[in-house]
Amino acid sequence: MGYQDGLTDFGAFYERTYRAAFRVAYGIVGERGMAEDVTQDAYVDAYRQRRRFRGDGSPEAWLYRIVVNGAVSALRRRRVRFVQPLDPATVERSGGLDVASSAVGHVVLADGLRRLDARARSAVVLRYYLDLDYATIGSIIGASPENVGAILSRSLDRLRGLIEPDASPPAVRAAATREAGRHGTP
């Protein structure tokens, strides 16, 4: 899909891609307000630079690269604490431990992601939040598909080390197991 197909109607492009772009920003910065700012700034930049889009990849991948770069820059400018308050009333109304366990798992995962370097965090978010393939992720973060696989494998190993196996969310354990299987690591 070239410029004419993907960016001619920028409003439609925005509507089609906003949710995914926000997920990428949020996954990297871990704070809703900052993610909203990063996402909006990325769309402003994309709109201003849309004529420079060469069409050598998808417009979505081009946008995600802008979002990743903006999120990484935002983190450099400001340190973010990943905090998700757990409201006792919500836990009580929602069935107690299942909700609390899910919220704790989310906080533990967010903290683990925060401890990864920006490139590794970006790769994990693009792979597991958007289910992008290695080639697309590589084009966004500036790495070969093989290097993306290695980055993901190391990142998931690091997350495993940061999160105790019995406390890690099932999705993290499953993703780590899948990645390890792809690269022949235990």
C-alpha positions in Angstrom: 0.0 0.0 0.0 1.6 3.3 -1.1 1.1 6.9 -0.1 -2.0 7.3 -2.3 -3.7 4.3 -0.8 -2.8 4.7 2.9 -2.4 8.4 3.6 -4.6 10.3 1.2 -7.5 10.3 3.6 -5.6 11.1 6.8 -8.8 11.2 8.9 -9.6 7.6 7.9 -6.0 6.6 8.6 -6.3 8.2 12.0 -9.5 6.4 12.8 -8.2 3.1 11.5 -4.9 3.2 13.4 -5.4 5.2 16.6 -6.2 2.3 19.0 -3.1 0.4 17.9 -0.9 3.5 18.0 -2.1 4.3 21.5 -1.5 0.7 22.7 2.1 1.0 21.5 2.6 4.3 23.3 1.0 3.1 26.4 2.9 -0.1 26.4 6.2 1.8 26.2 5.5 4.7 28.6 3.1 2.9 31.0 1.1 6.1 31.8 -2.2 6.9 30.2 -1.9 10.7 30.0 1.7 10.5 28.6 0.6 7.8 26.1 -2.2 10.0 24.9 0.2 12.9 24.5 2.7 10.8 22.6 0.0 9.4 20.3 -1.4 12.8 19.5 2.1 14.2 18.9 2.9 11.2 16.6 -0.2 11.9 14.5 0.7 15.6 14.2 4.2 14.6 13.1 2.9 12.0 10.7 0.5 14.5 9.2 3.2 17.1 8.7 5.6 14.5 7.2 3.0 12.5 5.2 4.4 13.6 1.9 7.8 12.2 2.9 6.4 8.7 3.3 8.2 6.7 0.7 5.9 3.7 0.6 8.7 1.1 1.2 6.6 -0.3 4.0 3.1 0.0 5.3 1.8 3.4 6.5 0.9 1.7 9.8 4.6 0.6 10.3 5.8 4.1 9.5 3.3 5.5 12.0 4.4 3.0 14.7 8.0 4.0 14.2 7.0 7.6 14.9 5.1 6.5 18.0 8.0 4.4 19.3 10.5 7.2 18.8 8.1 9.7 20.5 7.5 7.3 23.4 11.2 6.7 23.9 11.9 10.4 23.8 9.1 11.1 26.3 10.7 8.6 28.7 14.1 10.3 28.3 12.5 13.6 29.2 10.7 12.4 32.2 11.0 9.3 34.4 7.7 7.5 34.8 6.6 5.4 37.8 4.3 2.6 36.9 1.5 2.7 39.5 -1.9 1.2 39.2 -3.8 1.8 42.4 -6.0 -1.1 43.5 -9.3 0.2 44.8 -10.5 -2.2 47.6 -14.1 -1.4 46.8 -13.6 -2.5 43.2 -11.9 -5.7 44.4 -14.8 -6.5 46.7 -17.6 -5.8 44.1 -15.8 -7.7 41.4 -15.3 -11.0 43.1 -12.2 -10.3 45.2 -9.0 -12.3 44.5 -9.4 -12.8 40.7 -9.5 -9.1 40.1 -6.8 -8.4 42.6 -4.6 -11.1 41.0 -5.2 -9.6 37.6 -4.4 -6.1 38.7 -1.3 -7.2 40.5 -0.2 -9.2 37.4 -0.7 -6.1 35.3 1.4 -4.0 37.7 4.1 -6.6 37.9 4.3 -6.9 34.1 4.3 -3.1 33.7 7.2 -2.8 36.2 9.1 -5.6 34.3 8.6 -3.8 31.0 9.8 -0.5 32.6 13.1 -2.3 33.5 13.8 -3.3 29.9 15.8 -0.8 27.7 13.7 1.2 25.3 14.5 -0.9 22.2 13.6 -4.2 24.0 10.4 -2.7 25.5 9.4 -1.4 22.0 10.0 -4.9 20.5 7.9 -6.6 23.2 5.1 -4.1 22.9 5.0 -4.3 19.1 5.1 -8.1 19.1 2.7 -8.8 22.0 0.4 -5.8 22.0 0.0 -5.6 18.2 1.1 -9.1 17.1 3.4 -7.7 14.4 5.8 -10.0 12.6 9.6 -9.8 13.1 10.2 -8.1 9.7 7.8 -5.3 10.5 9.1 -4.9 14.0 12.6 -4.8 12.6 11.7 -2.0 10.2 10.2 0.0 13.1 13.1 -0.4 15.6 15.9 -0.6 13.0 16.9 -4.3 13.4 17.0 -7.4 11.2 14.2 -9.9 11.7 16.8 -12.3 13.2 17.9 -9.6 15.6 14.3 -9.0 16.6 14.0 -12.6 17.5 17.1 -12.4 19.7 15.9 -9.2 21.3 12.5 -10.7 22.1 14.1 -13.9 23.5 16.5 -11.9 25.7 13.7 -9.6 26.8 11.4 -12.4 27.8 14.2 -14.1 29.6 14.8 -10.8 31.5 11.1 -10.5 32.3 11.1 -14.1 33.5 14.0 -13.2 35.8 12.3 -10.1 37.1 8.9 -11.7 37.7 8.8 -14.8 40.0 7.5 -17.7 37.9 4.5 -18.4 40.2 3.6 -14.7 40.3 3.9 -13.9 36.6 0.8 -13.5 34.6 -0.1 -16.5 32.4 0.2 -14.5 29.2 3.8 -13.6 30.1 4.7 -17.2 30.8 3.0 -18.4 27.6 4.7 -15.7 25.5 8.1 -16.5 27.0 7.6 -20.2 26.4 6.6 -19.6 22.7 9.6 -17.3 22.0 12.0 -19.7 23.7 10.6 -22.5 21.6 11.2 -20.5 18.4 14.8 -19.9 19.2 15.7 -23.3 20.7 16.3 -22.0 24.2 14.8 -23.7 27.2 
